[in-house]
Amino acid sequence: MANLQITGILEKMTGKDKDYRYMATSDLLNELNKETFKADTDLEIKLSNIVLQQLDDVAGDVSGLAVKCLAPLVKKVSEARVVEMTNKLCDKLLNGKDQHRDIASIALKTIVCEVTTQSLAQSILVSLPPQLIKGITSPGMSTEIKCECLDILCDVLHKFGNLMATDHELLLNALLSQLNSNQASVRKKTVSCIASLASSLSDDLLAKATIEVVRNLRSKGVKPEMTRTNIQMIGALSRAVGYRFGPHLGDTVPVLINYCTSASENDEELREYSLQALESFLLRCPRDISSYCDEILHLALEYLSYDPNFTDNMEEDTDEESHEEEEDDESANEYTDDEDVSWKVRRAAAKCLAALIVSRPELLSKLYEEACPKLIDRFKEREENVKMDVFNTFIELLRQTGNVTKGQIDINESRQVCVFPRWLLKQEVPKIVKSINRQLREKSIKTKVGAFSVLKELVVVLPDCLAEHIGSLIPGIEKALNDKSSTSNLKIEALIFTRLVLASHSPSVFHPHIKALSSPVLSAVGERYYKVTAEALRVCGELVRIVRPNIQGLGFNFTPYVHPIYNAIMSRLTNQDQDQEVKECAISCMGLVISTFGDNLRAELPACLPVLVDRMGNEITRLTAVKAFAVIAASPLRIDLSCVLAHVIAELTAFLRKANRALRQATLGTLNSLIVAYGDKIGSSAYEVIIVELSTLISDSDLHMTALALELCCTLMADRRSSPNVGLAVRNKVLSQALTLIKSSLLQGQALLALQNFFAALVYSANTSFDTLLDCLLASAKPSPQSGGVAKQALYSIAQCVAVLCLAAGDQKCSSTVKMLTEILKDDSSTNSAKQHLALLCLGEIGRRKDLSSHVHIETIIIESFQSPFEEIKSAASYALGNIAVGNLSKYLPFILDQIDNQQKKQYLLLHSLKEVIVRQSVDKAEFQDSSVEKILKLLFNHCESEEEGVRNVVAECLGKIALIEPAKLVPALKVRTTSAAAFTRATVVIAVKYSIVERPEKIDEIIYPEISSFLLLIKDHDRHVRRAAVLALSTFAHNKPNLIKGLLPELLPLLYDQTVVKKELIRTVDLGPFKHIVDDGLELRKAAFECVDTLLDSCLDQVNPSSFIVPYLKSGLDDHYDVKMPCHLILSKLADKCPSAVLAVLDSLVDPLQKTINFKPKQDAVKQEVDRNEDMIRSALRAIAALNHISGGDCSLRFKSLMSEISRSPTLWDKYYSIRNE
């Protein structure tokens, strides 16, 4: 049936009437597009002939439709037909009439585009390229034919370049010959054609192409336009093949630099193309270009101000004020010249400089000295597009400064004054502001937007740098917001900048300028475009904070601004039909206004508070409204909320039932603030309802929510006015939940603290007896028949709650509890180990908080438990002993030290007790007596060489934590021992240093700074334990205090990289009788070294030269043992994100190890553990591959392309990859 229909259509397609032909062709297109369409051989021949015939139809719209028919037709007919159509079209293109040439070309492009199967592609490639080459190279072919053929060939190469490897040389020779064509259009298309071919060429042919181009460049007497084409060719090659161009830079860079400097006066394009090629080298071949960076920097800076036809005779430093009058004349003496294209050179130079900044973080300080002043000076550029590029380049410089110095506080600036990029930037701020102010007076909107982007980035990188310059910037902001000609885009940029400045500087800086600032901002609140309004409201929020930074409002009269701000926001708040973003901003802003100015707005509150309550009822704005009430409740002004309080509490209580987690979280916080501030106005009936709702939120599945709920519960109980019913409700509803929660092994942090406070509050509110609570707590530790024993973590939680409970109940209850616990320990039936375990932990927790020396012999009772057969009881006893000593150092510390000396067998446990004491002291910043420090040190240093690793680790931790308390004594003592003959001692002191470097600033930082190298340089020690200790210490420094080690990294990094290499001498074979077992002693060290590099990439990126690390070190790590591969995959993902160009440069060589890893199959008899490990390994490798796949330009690597296609062909791998990509 369908075939009959088609035959009918085909007859009409050859009719005389063009409208008939058009309709019939359209019908054919619809038929071909149907899924069900099938054609037999005869019909195929008819179809393909008639579609080709229609291409030549005199009516343009018919031939246009015929081209569209080709797309589905290629997919529906046999290969032979497609090849036949291709050949006919080629013939038409090369030998047909002029008017049919265009359509034949479009038809061929359509066919190339629609070919999807490899077999069809190969059939077409037999005949198509030779005919295209003939069209390109035959003498006598017109320029138009050449251009069409080059276009089609470019498409073919782009899509099927890899399938044509046999023809590559032939194609390359044909195309290279066309670079010398006299027609500019032919040369231009040849360039893109060779670039498409290059990405699939072998290295040898790529070298051949490059050598040919460089030879053309070097030969004398070539026409300038040919030279330009060859330079464009080099840029295009490097963009197409990326890092593979690296080996040829030695030939090309000097030639390009030479052309740039020696080109004739008016040959701007030559300079532009040279700079563009250099830019592409910087981004694509970072490894090989590094030796030329200085030259390129000077070249880019020189051409940044290249303007031969224009002398800048305006006096640079005319007084700021005199500008106002001359503004209109300035445009009159603007120099314009349509012929002048020198701006292209300046633009290329700016982009080249930006590439240098982005790809070379290690040159940052140098860039500040050389490039920064020049860039600031060029803000005065007269060509607007170039000016935008100068701004963008400067923004890149600022961003790079932010990246490199992320999270670093400039400690001891005096020492490193001249090297910190931030410090260097600070020196330039006055110049930047002066230059930008000049730009803010320009007429052009685009310029002003660019200027604000620069300022915005500056404030992000150096938050408080504009304090002295606010006055000079205000007119620019005012003008941007008030000017009639300003666009909304400019207003938004100006407002964002204003908000950032207000947020990052101290309020007093702005007080002289509030009047000038507030009126334009408030008028912006009334703008029609919602984005401007929303941004203006955010600025208002900051403005409110600044106008009255504290309740006294000292030194600045804020009252004139209260009502204007309130009215502007109120008009937005009451308006219903506006964008959600505006609604939310208005609500938050009103919350701030009420909490800051509430005492001046008493008359207005009854009007605006109900509006906020109303917004709580709307699903879209309720979260914002809840947060606004939290701000109001926390206000020190005690705002009068009587008109809405009951309604608000009722709404909030209902929100605790909602599914939206963020809403529940905000609600708990707001309720807490309201009850603290207005508890006397809220009835206890409301409290009871809240408690019932609360109890459902307490579980270990959401600890953050649990902590908030328990805090609110404590607030409710702490309120003296709450009735007995409240306590009853807590006991019935919340207590049972709390006792379930305490058994959870996940409980920690804020939730655990909240739980402790909850038990204390229960005792204080005196509606639950202490004894009942204590019994409940101790009972919760009993192993139940259903769930077995209680988790170890849970026992610690219970013990802490018991201790808090005892302290809350007073001395008498406390001592009776201690007696009961010691009785449990004396009753030495070893059957009840869980009970003893808990008793020891409870004694420890109570002893830490309260001096237990009144209980005689408690220490000997605890020491008895050191004999227990159970490991966990021994460790609980050592924990208890240490914590009791914290309660009374003078009595128990000498006892512990004495025992360590005399009891050889119990040494490890006693050292753990000592560690508890020291760690607690270092956290609480308490002091030891000198005599006891001497004793402790002597004892610890005696145990440095212990054979047991456990003992050495405890000793190291003790030394590290004492160093926090007594740095002046310990640093020299540790340093002396770095040269000790015993390897274990050297390792122990380095690990001790590791423990003494914590995240918060400490006294030790200043003292250890000059001595760090003597510890970290043990990374080249001959003993592997010492080397590993040094690597771990370096890791901790890099994570917690990167600034202390930056100066040492140039020396340390090569040594660290050396630790990542497999050392043959550390691999030994152990003979186990029936079989031999290979042991690699260097494995732990290699793993630690790679993990250290991973940390350094986060904190010291500007010091690590990624190119020299990736090959050979990371590459060998990717091929190493399972434990080493995992951190290597993480490093690779991180580098792909932070230094993509360095990774691209060696992508090919990284594919093999990754490919091996994802294709590895465990042996048939492998145990489940090995199979799982291998699964983790494959997922980890795929994660790295996904990160590599994000890099733009990754398609330059053929091997990576084929790896990706291999993954997509394997269903199991693809599923894993797909799930990882969507994580």
GUDOKOL-351610 format. One record per residue (C-alpha): x, y, z. Coordinates in steps of 0.05 Angstrom, whole numbers, plus 32768, in hexadecimal, padded with zeros to 4 digits. Layout:
N
XYZ
...
END
This chain:
1223
800080008000
803580318015
805D80237FD6
802080337FAA
801880747FCF
806180857FC4
805C80747F7A
802380A77F76
804E80DB7F99
808880CE7F6A
805C80D97F2D
8044811C7F47
808C81307F57
809C81327F0D
805E815B7EFB
8060819D7ED5
804181C87F0C
807581DF7F40
804181E17F78
803081987F6B
807981867F6C
808281AB7FAD
804781887FD0
805C81447FB6
80A4814D7FCE
808881638012
805D81238014
809A80F98003
80C18119803C
80898107806D
808780BF8054
80D280B78059
80D180D180A1
80A0809B80B7
80BD806480E2
809A802E80B9
80B480428074
80D7800A804D
80E980088003
80FB7FCF7FD4
81357FD37FA4
810E7FEF7F69
80EE80247F94
813180377FB2
814E80447F6C
8111806D7F58
811280957F98
815C80A67F97
815980BA7F4E
811C80E67F56
813781097F94
817881197F6F
814E81327F34
8126815F7F62
8166817F7F7B
816D81A27F38
812581BA7F38
811F82017F1E
80F382137F5A
812182207F96
80EF82097FCA
80E681C57FA8
813181B87FA5
813681CF7FEE
8103819A8003
812881657FD9
816781728002
813D81668041
812581238023
816E810C801E
81778109806A
814380D28078
815180B18034
819A80A38045
8183807C8082
814C8055805C
816F803D801C
81A8800B8011
81F2801E8013
81FA80157FC8
81C4804A7FBB
81E5807C7FEB
822980727FCA
8209807B7F85
81E680BC7F9B
822780D57FB8
824C80C97F77
821680EB7F4D
821781277F7B
8263812B7F77
825F812A7F2C
822B81617F2E
8257818A7F5D
829681847F33
827A81837EEC
8232819C7EF1
821581E07EE2
8225821A7F0E
81DE82247F28
81DA81DB7F40
821C81DC7F65
820481FB7FA6
81CB81CA7FAE
81F8818E7F9E
822881A67FD3
81F181AD8008
81D781677FF4
821C81487FFD
822481698041
81DF814D8055
81F481078041
8236810B8068
8210812580A4
81DD80EC80A3
820D80B1809B
820C808C80DE
8226804580D2
826F803780C9
82668009808E
8240803E8066
827580728078
82AB8044805D
82858037801C
827D80828010
82C580918023
82DD80657FE9
82C580967FB5
82B680D97FD6
82FB80F27FED
831F80E57FAC
82EA810C7F86
82ED81457FB8
833981477FB3
833281497F68
830481857F70
833681A77F9D
837781997F78
836581947F2E
837F81D07F07
834781F67EE7
831381EB7F1E
82F1822C7F31
82FA824A7F76
82B1823D7F87
82B881F27F79
82F881EF7FA2
82D682127FDD
829981E37FDB
82C681A67FD7
82F081BF8012
82B181CB803A
82978184802E
82DB8165803B
82DF818B807C
829E816B8093
82B48126807B
82F7812B80A0
82D6814580DF
82A7810A80E1
82CE80D080C3
831780E680C8
832A80A880EF
830E807980B9
833A80978083
837F8089809F
8398806B805D
838880AB8037
83A380DB806B
83E580E88048
83C380F38005
839181238023
83C681498049
83F18154800C
83B5816B7FE3
839F819C8019
83E581B78028
83ED81CA7FDF
83AE81F57FE4
83CB8220801C
83F082457FE5
83B282527FBC
83A882997FA4
8360829C7FBB
835782B18004
83168289800B
833882497FF4
837182538025
83408261805E
831882228052
835781F98049
836E820E808E
832F81F380AE
833281B48084
837A81A48099
836681B280E2
832D817F80DC
835D814D80BE
8393815B80F2
836B8140812D
836E80FA810F
83B580FD80F1
83ED80D2810B
842680F7812F
845480EE80F2
8423810E80C2
8414814580F3
845E815380F6
8461815480AB
8429818780A6
844981B380DB
848D81B080BB
846F81C48078
844B82008096
8488821680BE
84B38210807F
8482823E805A
8487826F8093
84D3826F8093
84DC82778048
84EB82BF8033
84C482E68000
848082C7800D
844482F58004
842A83108046
83E582F1803B
840482AB8034
842A82B68075
83E982C98097
83C88289807F
8402825F8098
83FF827F80DC
83B4827380DE
83C4822B80CC
83F282238107
83BD823F8137
838882128119
83B681D4811E
83C481E18167
837B81EB8176
836981AB8152
839E817C816F
83A9819D81B3
83E5818381DA
83FD8158819F
841881998182
8447819F81BD
84858181819B
848181B58163
848181F3818E
84CC81F9818B
84C682058140
848882308140
848A825F817C
84CA8284816A
84B1828D8122
846F82AA813B
848F82D9816C
84BF82F08136
848582FD8105
84608324813B
849983538148
84B2835B8101
8470836080DB
8467839E80B1
844383DA80CF
83FE83CC80B1
83FD838080B3
83D0837C80F0
83B1833980DD
83F4831780DE
83FF832E8125
83B9831A8139
83C082D4811D
840482CA813E
83E882DE8182
83AC82B18179
83D98277816A
8403828581A8
83C3828981D1
83AF824481B9
83F4822881CA
83EF82438211
83AC8222821C
83B981E181F7
840381D18201
841281EA8248
844B81BA8253
847481CB8216
846782158214
84828224825A
84C782388242
84A9826E8215
8478828C8248
84A482C88258
84AD82DB820F
846282D48201
845282FE823E
847D83378226
8462833281E0
8419833381F8
8427836E8225
8448839481ED
840E838A81BD
83D9839781F2
83E583E281E6
83F683DC819C
83D68417817A
840384348144
83D284668128
83BE84878168
83E784AD819C
83C984B181E0
83D784FA81F1
83A285028227
83C585118268
83C084D38292
83B784F182D6
838A852C82CB
8363853D8309
832585138313
82F7854F831B
8306857382DA
82E9853982B3
82A1854A82C1
829F85878294
82C7856A825B
829C852D8254
827985428214
82B7855981EF
82D9851781FC
82B184F281C9
82C185288196
830B851B8197
830384CF8196
832E84B5815E
830B8487812C
8325846680EE
8300842F80CA
833F841680A9
8363840D80EB
836283C48101
839983C88135
836383B98169
836483718151
83AC836C8167
839C838981AB
8362835A81B4
838C831D81A1
83C2833481D2
838F833B820B
837582F481FD
83BC82D981FA
83CB82F9823D
838B82DB825A
83A182968242
83E482A08265
83C282B482A6
8391827A82A6
83C482448295
83FF825A82C0
83EC82638309
8435825F831D
844682A082F7
841382C8831F
844482F38346
846A83048307
842A831582E3
84198346831B
845A836A8312
845A836C82C6
8413836382AB
83E7838282E0
83FC83CC82D8
83F983C6828D
83B283A9828F
839983DF82BE
83B784138290
839383F48254
834E83FD8273
8350843D824A
834E84158209
8325843A81D4
830883FF81AF
82CE83E481D9
82D3839A81C8
831D839A81D8
830F83BF8219
82E08385822D
83188354821F
8348837D824A
8314837C8282
830B8331827A
83568324827C
835C834D82BC
8322832682DA
834682E582C9
8383830082EE
8357830F832B
833682CA8328
837882A68323
838F82CD8361
835182B58385
835D826D836F
83A5826B8383
839D828B83C6
835B826A83D8
835182608422
8395827D8436
839A82B2846B
83D882DB845D
83FE82C6849B
843D82EA84AF
843A83188472
847B83388485
84A082F98472
848282F0842E
846D8335841C
8486833683D6
846B82F383BE
842282F383D0
83F783018394
83C2831E83C2
83F2834E83E0
840A8363839A
83C2836D8386
83B5839983C3
83EC83C983AC
83C883D28369
838383E28385
8389842F8383
839E842C8339
836683FC8328
833284288349
834B84678327
834B844682E3
8307842682ED
82E884678305
82FC848682C3
82D8844D829F
8299845782C8
8294849E82AD
829484858265
82548489823C
825584408225
82298410824D
825383D4823A
829183F58257
826F84038299
825683BC829E
829D83A38292
82B983D382C6
828883BA82FB
829A837282EB
82E2838282FA
82D083A4833C
82A3836A834F
82DA83378344
830B8363836B
82DD836583A8
82D5831983A5
8320830E83A6
8334834583D7
82F683518402
830B83908427
833783B383F4
830A83ED83E2
8301840E8426
8328844D8413
8308845283CE
82BE844E83DD
82B5849983D6
82D2849A8390
82A8845F8379
826484798391
825984AA8356
826484718325
823084468348
81FF8480834C
820784908303
81FD844782EE
81BC84428316
819F84878307
81B2849382BF
81788491828F
81A1846B825B
81B68433828B
81A083ED8277
818783BB82AA
81C68392829F
81F183CD82B6
81C483D982F2
81C983908307
821583918303
821983D1832B
81EA83B68360
820F83748367
8250839A8370
822F83C883A3
8215838C83CA
8259836A83CA
827C83A983E1
824A83B68419
8250836F8431
829C836D8433
82AE83AF8453
82A283CB8498
826383F684A0
8285843684B6
82A8843C8472
826484498451
824484788483
825984B98460
823C849F841E
81FA84808434
81D184BA841A
81EF84B683D5
81E9846A83D3
81A3846083EF
8179848983BF
818F8467837D
818B8422839E
8144842F83B9
812E84498375
814A84098356
811C83E18385
80E283FF835D
80FE83E98319
80D183C182EB
8104838B82D8
81028356830F
814D8346830F
815E838F831E
812A83928355
814283518376
818B83688375
817783AD8390
8152838B83CA
8190836283DA
81B883A383DC
818383C0840B
818E8386843A
81D88397843E
81C883E18444
819C83D58480
81D583B084A3
820583E98494
81D8842384A8
81D0840584EE
820783D384FA
81F483CC8545
81BB83E08571
81DC841E858E
81E684388547
82218461855E
823B849C8538
8209849884FF
81C284B184FC
819B847B84D8
8154849484E4
814C84BC84A3
8156847B847B
8126844E84A1
80E484638480
80FD846A8438
811C8423843B
80DD8407845D
80AE8426842B
80D5840F83EE
80D783C78407
808F83C8841F
807683DC83DB
8099839E83BE
8083837183F7
8039838083EF
803A837983A3
802183338391
802C832E8346
8078832C8341
80B282FC8338
80C082C8836E
810882E18376
80EE83288385
80BC830D83B7
80F182E683DC
8122832083DE
80EC834F83F7
80D98320842F
812183158447
812F835F8442
80F18372846A
81068340849F
8149836584A5
812783A984A6
80F8839684DF
812F83758508
815D83B284FF
812E83ED8500
80F383CF8526
80F68404855D
80ED843B852A
80B484188506
8083840A853F
80498429851A
8057840284DA
805E83BC84F9
801383AC84FC
801183B884B1
804E8391849A
8052835684C9
800F833884B1
802A833C846A
80668311847E
803782E084A0
800E82DD8461
804D82CC8439
805782918469
80168274844F
802E82738407
8055823583F3
8085825C83C6
809A828F83FA
8090826B843C
80D882558446
80F2829C843D
80BD82B7846C
80CF828484A2
8118829A849E
810282E484A1
80DE82D784E3
811D82B684FF
814382F684F0
810C83208511
810982F3854F
815582F78558
815483448557
816F83648597
813783988590
8102836785A9
80D1837A8572
808883798587
806A833D8562
802A8338858D
7FFD83448551
80148306852B
803882D9855D
800282A58569
7FF5829E851E
80408297850F
804A82618543
800E823A8529
8027823D84E1
806E822984F5
805581ED851E
803081D584E1
806F81DC84B6
809281A784E0
8066817384BE
807881888477
80A4815D844A
80D281978435
8112818D845E
812C81D48457
80EA81EF8470
80E981C184AE
813181D584BD
8123822084B8
80E3821884E0
810781F7851B
813A822F851D
810482658519
80DA82458550
81178241857C
8126828C8574
80DC829E857F
80D7827685BF
8117829385DB
80FF82DA85CD
80B482D685D7
80AA82988603
808082BF8635
804D82D185FF
8045828A85E4
8017825C860C
802E82188624
7FF581F785FC
801C820C85BE
805B81EE85DC
803A81AA85E3
802581A9859A
806C81BC8584
8089818385AE
805C814F858F
807281668549
80BB8169855E
80BF81228576
80B681068530
80F3812B8517
8124810A8547
814980D08524
818E80BF850C
817980C384C3
8180810F84C6
81B0812584FD
81AE816F84EC
8162817184F3
816781488533
8198817A8552
816A81B48542
812D818F855D
8150817E859F
816981C585A7
812281DF859F
810B81AB85D2
813F81C58604
8128820C85F7
80E081F88606
80F381D58647
8121820C865D
80E8823E865C
80D8824586A6
808F82568697
808082168673
804B81EC8696
805581A586B1
8030818B8673
806B81A08647
809A81758670
8069813C866B
806481438620
80B08142861B
80B481048646
807F80DE861F
809080F485D9
80D9810885D4
80FD80DE8609
80EE809C85E7
810880B885A4
814780D285C7
8156808E85E6
814F806D85A2
817D80A28583
81B3809885B7
81BE805085A0
81CE80678559
8215805D8542
820E809B8515
820380CC854E
823981028553
8249814C8552
8211817E855B
81DA814A8564
82018128859D
820C816B85C0
81C2817B85B8
81B0813785D6
81DD81438612
81BD8188861E
817981678617
818781368651
81A3816F867B
81658199866D
8138815F8681
815A815C86C5
815981A886CE
810F81AE86BD
8105817B86F6
80CA815886D7
80F0811786CD
811780F98706
816280F086FE
815F80A78712
812C809586DE
815580B786A8
8196809686BE
8174805186BD
8158805F8678
819D8073865E
81C28037867D
818B80088665
81928021861E
81D98004861D
81C07FBD862B
81C57F8E85EF
817F7F7D85D8
816F7F3785BF
81557F52857C
818C7F818568
81C87F64858D
81FC7F9185AF
81FF7FDD85AD
82317FFF857F
82728018859E
826280608588
821F805B85AC
8241804885EE
826B808885EA
822C80B185DC
820880918618
8244809D8645
824680E78632
81FC80F08640
820380CD8683
823B80FC8696
8213813A8682
81D8811F86A9
8201811486E8
821E815A86E6
81D9817886DC
81BD81528718
81F0816D874A
822981528774
82028121879E
81E280FB8764
822480FE8740
824D80DC8776
821880A78781
821B80978736
826780928738
826280628773
82308037874D
825D8035870F
829B80228738
82727FEA8758
82647FCE8712
82AF7FCD8705
82C07FAB8747
828E7F75873A
82BF7F52870D
82937F1D86EE
82B07F2086A8
826D7F0A868B
824F7F508689
82817F72865C
82517FA5863D
823D7FBF8682
82867FC88696
82977FE88654
8260801D865E
8273802886A7
82BB80388694
82A68068865D
8275808B868C
82AA809386C2
82D980B1868E
82A580E38676
829180F886BD
82DA80FC86D3
82EB812A8699
82B6815B86AD
82BE815686F9
82F68146872A
82EC80FF8744
832780FE8775
82F580FB87AF
82E780B3879B
8322808E87B8
8349805C878E
831E80678751
835D80658726
83728020873F
832C80058733
8331801C86EB
8377800186E2
835D7FBD86F7
83347FBC86B7
83767FBD868F
83797F73869F
83367F64867C
83367F308645
830C7F5E8619
83307F9185EC
82F77FC485EF
82F77FC5863B
83427FD0863C
833C800C860D
830080278634
832980238674
836380498656
8331807E863D
831280838682
8354808986A6
836B80C18677
832B80E8867E
832980E286CA
837080FE86CA
8356813B86A3
8328814A86DD
8361814D870F
83A6815186ED
83D0815C872B
83B8811B874A
83B080EA8710
83E5810086DD
842180EB8708
83FC80A98715
83F6809A86CA
843F80AE86BD
8456808286F5
842E804786DB
844A804F8694
8490804986B0
8481800C86DB
844E7FE386B5
846E7FCA8675
84327F9F8661
83FE7FD78667
8428800B8645
83FF80138606
83BE801D862D
83DF804D865E
83FB80768624
83B4807B8608
839E8096864B
83D680CA8648
83C080DC8601
837980E98619
83958119864E
83C2813E861D
838F814485E5
835B81608614
838E8193862E
83A281A985E8
835981B385D4
834881DA8614
83888203860E
839A81F08656
83E281F28670
840981B98691
843981C586C9
848181C886B1
8497818D86DB
8462816086BE
847381758677
84BC81628683
84A6811E869E
847581118665
84A98123862F
84DF80F8864E
84AF80BE8650
849580C88609
84D980CF85EA
84ED808E860B
84B6806B85E6
84C5808885A1
84EA804A858C
84B7801885A3
84B17FDB8576
84657FE08576
844880108542
840B801C856E
8436803785A7
845F80638578
841F8082855B
8403809285A0
844680B185B4
844780DB8575
840080F48581
8411810585CA
8450812C85B4
84298151857E
83F2816685AD
8423817D85E3
844681A585AE
840581CD85A7
840881DE85F1
845381E885F9
846F81F785B3
84AD821B85CA
84C581DD85EF
84B081A985BE
84C481C2857A
850F81C3858B
8509817F85AE
84E881608571
851981808541
855581638565
8538811E855C
853081248510
857A8111850C
857480D6853D
859580968528
8555806D8534
8526806F84F9
84E980658525
84FA80A3854D
850180CD850E
84BE80B384F6
849C80C08539
84B28109853E
849A811884F7
845680F98506
845581228546
845D8162851C
8423814984F1
83F68145852F
840A818C8544
83F181AD8504
83A781B9850D
837781E384E5
836F821D8516
83A9824E8521
83D6823A855B
84148254857F
843E821D8560
843682388519
846782728522
849982468548
849A820C8518
849A823684D8
84E6823E84D3
84F181F484E6
84C181D184B6
84F581BD8484
851D819484B6
84DF816884C0
84C38165847A
850681598457
850781158479
84DF8103843B
852380EF841E
853580C4845B
854E807E844A
851A805C8477
84D580548458
84B0805E849A
84D080A284A2
84C180B5845A
847880A28463
847480CB84A3
84908108847F
845E80FF8446
842480FB8477
843D8139849B
8443815F8459
83FB814B844A
83E38167848C
840981A88482
83EC81AF843C
83A681A38456
83A781CD8495
83DE8202848D
83F382068443
8414824A844E
8449822D847B
846581FF8446
845C82278405
84A4823E8405
84BF81F6840D
849681D783D5
84C781E2839C
84F881B783C3
84C6818583DF
849C817683A2
84D081508379
84DF812683B8
8495811A83C2
848B8105837A
84C580D48382
849E80B183B9
8467809F8388
84948072835E
849480278367
84D780158389
84F07FCF8376
851B7FC983B5
84DC7FCD83E1
84BA7F9183C1
84CB7F4F83E1
84B27F0883DA
849C7EE28418
84A07E968414
84637E788435
84757E308427
84417E1983F4
843F7E5C83D0
84667E9D83CC
84487EE183DE
84617F2483C4
84627F5D83F6
846A7FA683DF
84847FCF841A
8482800F83F2
8437800C83E5
842180348422
845480698413
843E807183CB
83F5807583E0
840680AB8413
842F80D283E0
83F680D583AD
83C580E883E3
83F4812083F7
83F6813A83AF
83AA813883AF
83A9816683EC
83DE819583CE
83B3819E8390
837D81BB83BC
83A881EB83E4
83E881FA83BD
83D481F58374
8401822F8360
843F82088378
843081C58358
844481C18310
8410818F82F8
8432818182B5
8471816582D4
8449813A8305
8416811A82D6
844B80F882AC
846D80CD82C5
845480CC830E
840980CD8309
840C80A182CB
8432806A82F1
84028072832C
83C6806482FF
83E7802182EF
83FA80108336
83D87FE8836E
838E7FEF837F
839D801B83BC
83C7804B8393
8398804F8357
835F806A8380
838180AA8397
839E80B28350
835980B18332
834580E88362
838281118350
837481098306
832C8121830F
8345815D8337
8379816F8303
8346816882CB
831C819C82F0
835481CC8306
838B81C682D0
836781A98293
839D81C08263
83D481998287
83A9815A8285
83978162823C
83E08168822B
83EC811F823E
83A781018238
83BC80CB8207
83ED80AC8237
83BB80A98270
838780818248
83AC803E824C
83AF80368297
8366804C829D
8351801C8266
83757FE28289
83537FF382CB
830C7FF582B0
83167FB48288
83377F8D82C0
83137F4C82D1
83217F298314
83347EE08313
82FD7EAA8311
830B7E958359
830F7EDC8375
82ED7EE783B8
82B37F1883BF
82E07F4C83DF
830E7F4D83A2
82D37F528372
82B67F8D839A
82F97FAF839C
83007FA98351
82BA7FC68349
82CE80038373
830D8009834A
82E6800A8308
82B5803E8323
82EF8069833B
8311806682F7
82CF807782D4
82C880B38302
830C80CC82EA
82F880BE82A2
82B880E682AB
82E1812082C5
830F811C8289
82D4811A825B
82BE815E8276
82FD8181825E
82F081A8821F
8322819581E9
8326814D8202
830F813881BD
8356814681A3
836B810381C0
835880CA8192
8369809681C7
833B80B781F9
830480BA81C4
830B807081B8
830B80628203
82C980888209
82AB806181CE
82C2801F81EE
829E8032822E
825F80458209
8260800281E4
82657FD88223
82217FD78246
823C7FC8828C
82717FFF8288
824080318269
820D802682A1
8242803382D6
825D806F82B0
8218808B82A7
8206808682F1
824980A68305
824080DF82D4
81FC80EF82F2
821380EC833B
END
